[in-house]
Structure formats: C-alpha cells, structure tokens
Amino acid sequence: MKARTIETLFILSCVLIMSLLSGCAASGGTDPAADLQSGGSPESSHILVAYFSATGHTAPIAEYAAEILGADLYEIIAEEPYTEADLAYYTGGRCDQEQDDPSVRPAISGTVENMERYDIILIGHPIWHGQAPRIISTFLESYDFNGKTLVTFCTSASSGLGSSARNLYGLVPESVKWLESRRFPIGAAKEQVYEWLEGIGLTVAVEKGMKIQVTVNDQTRTATLTDNASAAAFYELLLNGPVTVEMHDYGSFEKVGPLGTNIVRSDEDITTAPGDIILYLGNQVTIYYDVNRWDFTLLGRIDGATGENMREFLGKGNPSVTFSLPE
Ligand SMILES: Cc1cc2nc3c(=O)[nH]c(=O)nc-3n(C[C@H](O)[C@H](O)[C@H](O)COP(=O)(O)O)c2cc1C
C-alpha cells in the first residue's frame, strides 16, 4: 500500500465514529482503526462477512454489509440441509430440538479458506427461539479467532437481540473483541445496515469538505465530497485505489458510466448543477455539465465548475473519468 494511502488512512482512523477506537494511533491487533490501516483491496479484504440463512432473510443483510465494507462473503451451509419440516418451529422438530440443547453442534459443509487473513469477522444468522442457531456455535468453535474482532447481526420475525449475541461470547477466546450486534427486521434496507456499520466504527466518516480528484484526458480537477453515507462509501472505494469510469453522453446534460460495484444510495429529489458528481441507481456515476432533476444521490461537486468549463473538461465524446484521492 502506498505511503500516502497509509497516511490518509491513519488520519481517517482518528475520525472513525466508535469509541472503541480510543488510542487508535498506538495500538494494533484487534483495533479496527489499525486494521483499516492495513486493509487491502476488495480482492484481498481483511474483513469477512459469514452468514447462515435458512430461509433467505439474513442473506441480503450479509450481502449489503459485504458490499458496504468491500468484505469477502461466506455462507455457512449445514452439512445436513434444514428441510421445511426441520424449520417448522414449536413442532418438536429438528430446530426445536437443537435449540433446546446448547451442546448441539450441527456440522458445516466446507470451510473458510485462510481465516487467518481476516481481522474482522461479521457473523449473520436468524434468531431461533431467541438465540443464534447452534450451527453458529459450530462456526465459532471451528476457527482460531484469537485477537480478532467479531460482531454478530441477525434477522428475526419480531424478537429483539436479547441474549443471543452475549451467549456466543464464551465460545471464543477472551482476547476476541466483540462489537455491538444488531437485529434487523426482515427486509431491512441497505441504509440501515450502513448506519449500524457506521455506528460501530467499521466505515469511514467523511469529514465535511473532504476532497477527491477527477481526471479526464490528463486534466485533473478537485472535487468536494458531500457529507452523506454514499460519499463515505465512495471515498472508501477510492482508498483501495483510483477508480476509472468509462462514461458516455446522456441527455445533453451529463456524462454517465458504470461504477463496477454498488454503493449505498442516499437518494433525494435533486436539481443538478454543472460539476455535480451523482450516484445513479447505486452503481452508475454521472458528472453534470447542465441541469437535470431526478431522485438520486449527490456524491460531491467539482470545485469551481461552470457549464462552460465542465463541457470543456468532459469533452464531446466518451471520456474515461478517473476518481482518486489527492496526493
Ligand atoms: C426454528 C425457528 C425458530 C425461530 N424463532 C424465532 C424467534 O424466537 N423469534 C422471532 O422473532 N423469530 C423466530 N424465527 C423466525 C426467524 O428468525 C426469521 O424468519 C428470520 O428472519 C429467518 O432468517 P433466515 O431466512 O435468514 O433463516 C424462527 C424461525 C425458525 C425457523
């Protein structure tokens, strides 16, 4: 990782939201701030989102978390799949029996490769009789989590988190740092997941006025990021390196192209101005040189932009637009 990036990360680590980062500069190991300093690209993430989802409600929450954090995703699959009859609760069936006996450890099919490379592991599950399914106990006892940071999240029909997270703490070494768990209702939005991750200090907080660079045809301009969750997610993307978007003209008011990934949306009714950098549908970036009005997300604005200088900057054709962090 470039020294510049490490330096930027160091500064950012000190504006991370959670108090768990106290002493962030000095400590290492399980401190997520320090972890972020050594973070890699999405292909070599040091964050893992592992989840068990018997009926598919927890899976999208896990996917949102992985997208937001640029984390790897791992599905915990039971060696003996849960049938509909198994899942019918209060029938005395398999799930009821397993949840009645804290010592049960249903076998998992497959393993996480190279668990040692992950510093932070998020573990998602449904609530079964007020607790995590016993397969989560199997997962926690299958790896050496010594010195790592763990956090659980769950979905349920109506139950709160209760003691479900706390009851897992004893299954791993005491050196594990647990972050605050969250229960989500079925169908929770990506924004809710983002707010939770931000609250526990796993995302970067964008300070007001934070700058990025926009380069087209060897010409570079600075832009000022907006103070919202999407701009923070965009900034996090750039922490992994410059992002180039192949853009084309649309509507005689913007250049637009695919971001190549989804980031959290903060859509609102916006009338654009020249120089606006907009996130459209969560996975496309546009730069405006004229006015448009739509429900989308303002990521930032190119400094000193006018209709005239944006037309010149973006050109008439299909520009390759590179977003990066300042040197
Ligand atoms: C065996 C079993 C027990 C359950 N117990 C509870 C419960 O105690 N409280 C609750 O609100 N929902 C309970 N549910 C509902 C699930 O927590 C809920 O549907 C969850 O979102 C399922 O997640 P999944 O689709 O990822 O498996 C239970 C479901 C099953 C199958």
The ligand as an ORCA input file, in Angstrom:
! r2SCAN-3c Opt
* xyz 0 1
  C     -36.658    -22.729     14.218
  C     -37.026    -21.284     14.142
  C     -37.167    -20.541     15.285
  C     -37.494    -19.190     15.215
  N     -37.582    -18.467     16.368
  C     -37.865    -17.161     16.308
  C     -37.929    -16.375     17.491
  O     -37.679    -16.830     18.601
  N     -38.245    -15.052     17.356
  C     -38.501    -14.476     16.142
  O     -38.785    -13.289     16.113
  N     -38.429    -15.200     15.015
  C     -38.109    -16.508     15.066
  N     -37.994    -17.233     13.897
  C     -38.130    -16.535     12.611
  C     -36.762    -16.196     12.034
  O     -35.907    -15.616     12.996
  C     -36.865    -15.218     10.877
  O     -37.780    -15.689      9.919
  C     -35.523    -14.960     10.266
  O     -35.557    -13.773      9.519
  C     -35.100    -16.094      9.358
  O     -33.843    -15.789      8.790
  P     -33.259    -16.637      7.556
  O     -34.302    -16.559      6.465
  O     -32.012    -15.958      7.166
  O     -33.062    -18.045      8.032
  C     -37.688    -18.583     13.957
  C     -37.560    -19.345     12.794
  C     -37.231    -20.679     12.881
  C     -37.071    -21.472     11.628
*
